[in-house]
Amino acid sequence: MRLSFAGIVDRWAPARLKAPLSGLASGIDSIASGKDERAVTQRIAVTTFLVRVVSAFIAYLSQVLLARWMGDFDYGVYVVVWVGAVIIGGLACFGIQTAIVRFIPEYGERRELDLLRGILLGSRVQGIVTSTAIAGFGIVGLLLFGEHVESYYVMPLYLAAICIPMLAIGEIQDGLARGFNWPDLALWPTFIIRPILIILFTWTAIRLGAAPDATTAMATAIVATYATALWQMWAIRRRTARAVPTGPRRFTSLAWITIALPIFLVEGFFNLLTNVDILIVGQLRPPEEVAVYFAAVKTLALVHFVYFAVRAALMPRFSQYYAAGDRLRFEAVVRDSLHWTFWPSVGAVLVLLVAGRLLLSFFGASFVAGYGLLFIFSIGLLFRASIGPAESILTMAGEQRICAAVYAGTFVVNLVLNYTLIPHLGLEGAAIATSTALAVEAIAVYLAVRWRMRLRCSIVHVLVPGSSIVIREGRAS
């Protein structure tokens, strides 16, 4: 017997509350069991958000434990190296991890199963080849120029190079799962299983006598990353065997590269934009300050998760409706994306600002010094939330070059501001630089969507009475 929230309200709610609660209960029932595309999209978004909330707790707990086990200095070293490895792992895919989110629903809709089978294999082959080559270049670079790197970074960097190929494969497999609308396989491995394994393996290593330092943490991260990626590969293989009939494969490598490279620029500059501050802080400030800064960043991670949850759920819909020329559904899903991104982000920011001191204290007494950074970061995050996953609209509509130009310009702004402000203002300077860059990015993406898609992709236009997100006059360029 299926659980009905509307039935529970009708039977158990007080009479005066039945009217206001019945609409909410009906909406929950629709999301939980609806068969139409909007209900499915909402269900994916809710599932993704819940997984992200759980993963936020796990990720936060893992960082707290690592900080307490290693201390400020080694935790700061680990943060810089791990963030760098994750960035390179994403860049090593050259955009194919996002392009496949577009290709899979397109090939499925057109019943081009030979191309679908080809992209399933070809994307992973490309990822493992390019990421292994990049990791090899990194190891050679360390052998030749390692004396110019601080000694405490050298061994963790060697270990990070070993980790890069499986980080890249994990990114591609996340994209495959998102393309098939399998949020469990897209999210659980990266955001829940891997951090849990890192903590378990690190704790075990320390208990067995390993030093509680950045080298040990990176070594356990290698084992956790490889175990997670290989399990995800096996799980996706099993599920695709049921979803895609066996048959010949067709590879259109040039077409895939043509689509993927602009996305690579978008994703690359986006990843650099969101993480370059940590790398620059690691370059200009001691590891202890990197640790405090990263703790503040992780404290606001839940706000990022709202954005990424909606983006993961709606990217296939953007692609599907745009490719089909279904303008009404396309506009409706854009409107939904604005609501689903902005309001949960506002709520998350308020909660985190209230509880920020307590949360930072879990890392250690010295980490409370980063509380003021939360207020600075919040401004930029709410600017981004106000336009929803607008860059995904551009990407799925084939406007990757414009998106890449926006991120490139914003990255330069972030880079210049970080190098200008950090020497004078320290960690506050890094936070101001990043928050300003996020606001600039949001404004630029909004203007690009308005220009190219004839959409006012902003929460303001959704809330103002009589306003429409659609620009009817004139025509798109």
Protein Blocks (a to p, Z undefined) as FASTA:
>chain_A
ZZdfklmmmmmmcfklmmmmmmmmmmmmmmmmpcbfklmmmmmmmmmmmmmmmmmmmmmm
mmmmmmmmnommlmmmmmmmmmmmmmmmmmmnnommmmmmmmmmmmmmnopaklmmmmmm
mmmmmmmmmmmmmmmmmmmmmmmmmmmpcfklmmmmmmmmmmmmmmmmmmmmmmmmmmno
paklmmmmmmmmmmmmmmmmmmmmmmnopacdfklmmmmmmmmmmmmmmmmmmmmmmmmm
mmpccddddddfklmmmmmmmmmmmmmmmmmmmmmmmmmmmmmpcfklmmmmmmmmmmmm
mmmmmmmmmmmmmmmmmmmmmmnopaklmmmmmmmmmmmmmmmmmmmmmmmmmmmmmmmm
mnomklmmmmmmmmmmmmmmmmmmmnojmllmmmmnopmmmmmmmmmmmmmmmmmmmmmm
mmmnommlmmmmmmmmmmmmmmmmmmmmmmmnopacdfklmmmghiafbdfehcdZZ
